[in-house]
């Protein structure tokens, strides 16, 4: 009966259950999965999400005209409602508009639906999961024992198994290979675990956000001493780091940001994508291909949430800022007291607020000097008839233009700066080689200028651009010395 009571409470209060039971559940789940999971985005700005929802609703009118007929803004507000908690809406420091993120409850729903229908994989990997359970339990037995003899027995068994396999291969040259079904099954298990891992980040991030919210709430109330608030925050953070969830997360961060481990993982991913039996599993391969960038972005976002807690604590330790907040809290209490006092009085003496405005002074020297508008040469092309050879050359020039993936290029910069304090353009291209030719070098110049990285025009750097094919030629490009810096160093430099 105890479990029945827990089930009743869960089904009555869980946002995940309310999403699955909602009338428009297939459409809401499909839209959120498409925008967040299939696109690989963690947060989406309001303008982008509202535009995507408008297009989604327009397409839905043609196929299901009686479903989801409200306005897009109403749906986003409804999904972010505290009673539903399907989406989370908040402001980020570097954005001028709100952004949206999936909540832990919606992550659970997407994971449940993905497991139920096994999208793109087509089966449940029972054999690989059983072997994974057996290997995990065996590793647990060995890893939890402090008996040296137990560890030696395990290592000797592994050594004997490896020696036997080497001798067999050297003897007859035959190796035992997985069957196609076994390959797909193990790949399905890996993709399933990866998708589950993406949802686990929300729980860690929610824990940091809850601590930050509690600190800010106590700070705004102004009823506690700074020491008491600081003690609460540090104790809560230490407790989170000591819990299994926190310990596992910080070990994950060390792993995913380790250059050697990342390089090893990239090599494994490239080899996995070359397995012929997996060519038909497009969505799973795409998930694996982007896993390093996606996991690093997820970890970075959780760490930014933790950094907001640190920033809140730094403000708390600032004596002057704390005195200002204490004064604001006192003024708010006085305003509440006055409101209660005036509540029963006559309205003839209505309270009011007077403002003392200062005179705005603007210097005319702030205006820029008049500059003559540029003069452009007028060319008459009415009677211009290019030859077929000129047309063909221009066409080939347009066809050879490469599309630059700005998001991938920024991810390459972010990936390198996760392990380095700074990096030059040459160091970046040594880790992430050029794929679009000379135009990609120009693209990195533009990103360095737009994102506030260091560009030193007094020093040059020679970049070697290798030929993409035997028919092309290689180039050496001389550019100003670019030093890519982390965001914190860029703000300090400004």
C-alpha positions, 0 to 999 in steps of 0.5 A: 500500500505504501508504493500505491500511495507513492504512485497516486501522488506521482500521477497526480503531481508529476509534470511528466505524467501531465504531459503524457496525458495532455490532449496534444501530447503527440504534437507537443512532444514531437515539436520539443523533440524536433527543436531541442533533441534533433537539432542538438540545441540546449537552449533556444532564444525566444525569437527562434522558438516562436518562429519555429512554433508558428511554422509548426502550427501552420503545417498542423492546420493542414493535417489536424485543423482541430488541434492546437488552435491557440496562439504560439505565445499562449502555448509557450507561456502555458508550457512554462507555467509553474503548474506544468513545468514542461519548459523553463524560461530564463535570461542569460547574461549574454542575451537580450531576450529570454531563452528556453530549455527543457525541464527535467520532467520533459527530458524524462518524457522524451527518454521514455518515448524514445525507449518505447518506440526505439526511433531509427533503431528498430529493436531493443538490445537485450543481449548487449544489455545483459552483457553490459549488466554482467560486465558492470557487476563483475567490474563492481566486484573487482573494483570494490575489493581491497584484497590484492589477491582478488585483483591479481586473480582478475588480472591474471584471468584477463592476461590469459584470455588475451594471450589465448586470443593472440595465439589463436590469431597468430596460428590461423589468422582467424578472428571472431567478429560480431554478427550484424545484429550484434553490431546494431544491438550494441550500437543501439545500447550506446545511443540509448545511454548517450541520450539518457546521459543528456537528460541527466544534466538537467537534474544537476543544473536544477540543483545548482539553480535551486541553491542560487535561488534560495541564496538570492531569496534570503539575500533580498529578504534582508532578515539574515546576516551575511555569514548565515546566508554564506554558510547555507550556500557553501554547505549546500554546494558541498553537500551536492558535491559529496552526493553521488550525483555531484561526484559523478558529474565532476568526474564526468567534467574531468573526463570530457575536458581531458585532451587525451580522452577527447582525442581517444573518443574522437578516434573511436567515433570516426571508426564507428562511423566507418562500420558498414552495418551501421550505415542505415542508422542515420539518426544514431550515427548523427547523435554519436558524431555530435556527442563530444560537442554536445556533452561539452556544451551541456557540461559548460552550461551546468558549470555556468549555472554554478558560476552564477552561484559563485557570482551571487556569493561574491556580491554577498561578500561585498560589504557596500553592495550588501548595505545597499541591499539591506537598505532596499529591503528596509525601504520595501518593508516601510512601503508595505507598512505604509500601504497597510496604514493607508488601507483603512483611511479615506481616499480623499488624502490619496498618497502620491510619489513626487520625483525630482528630475535633473536637467539633461546636458548633452555636449554638441562635441559628441556628434561626429564630423560631417563626412562626404558621402562616397561617390560610386562610378556609374557603369551602363551594362545595358549592352553588355553581352559576356561570352559563353567562356566568361559565363562558364568561368563565373559559374565555376567560381560561384560553384566552388564557393564553400559554405561556412558552418559558423556554429561548428567553427565556434565549437572548435574554438570553444573546444580548444579553449576548454583545455588551453588558456589561449590559442593562436589561429595556427594552434587551432587549425592544427587541432581542427584542420581546415575543410573549406579552403582559404575562405575558412581562414577568412571566416576565423578572422571574422569570428575573432573580430566579432567575438572580441578575440585578440588581433595583433596587426603588428605581428603576422602568422603564416597559415598553410592551407593544404589542397583538398584534392590532387587537382587543387593547389595548396596556399600559404596565407599571411594573416594578422596574429590572432589569439583566441581567448576565453570569454572571461579574459576577453571581458577583462581585456575590454 
